[in-house]
């Protein structure tokens, strides 16, 4: 249930974290339950090899503003170094260590705030994959999972599944 | 406990956030004459007079009420049509996989394929039951299998 005193954006994402769409993703093993420490959500998404990848997602002004994700080392609570990023399938096109900059790289997808900010045309050209305020966090995680379906994580770095 | 209910043609679920364990599934779904209640993804009928607690324990539950015992999905890919039969509670992702198998598409060819309703730009939610896209009055639905283009540059 929404935390007392939470603002509209926090209330909305807390509600969406209890939605059918989110729960069904957990049930299907696409991702795990997420932890919200406002204004960030820590999520774990399953890659193609069954191993699990951490994300830290800014959700301020949700859902008006698209989520802003970043690969995250959940054990150390720091950004995941590029040497430990997923590889294979479309992973290299989506997780680019130099985009939008090497200091704070973001997923190169149309539902991430960095992608949309740099490419405002994506919303019209790719409506099925772009963020809009009717989307939920489950849509964002599903897009990330979609791009990870053929990806693998470095064996010695990834968290164990389950 | 939290229960998500789906209905024929409803597409999205209705979430019941605070269900008491003793609540009957019938009271959540209100099935009409001829409707059956199924556990989503398990292709199994469940007695609507069982309680939410009996069926789902303390986990979130997903359940669909539907008038069909079987649905026929016509999947259109390019100029080809393939028929896939499924249970109303079968997950969309399983229907997609069946269609790709019938179309004999390779993993490379099928990696970015998604199912959409004709004329829509939105992909069907892979973890939803296919019955949620089959409206009342029919046991068939036509879907497009299309490549979800990744934005570049």
Interface residues (C-beta under 8 A of the other chain):
Chain A: X1 X18 X19 X20 X21 X23 X24 X25 X26 X27 X28 X30 X89 X90 X93 X94 X109 X110 X115 X119 X122 X125 X126 X127 X128 X129 X130 X142 X146 X147 X149 X150
Chain B: X2 X4 X6 X12 X13 X14 X15 X17 X40 X41 X60 X62 X91 X93 X107 X111 X114 X116 X121 X122 X123 X125 X126 X127 X128 X148 X149 X150 X151 X152
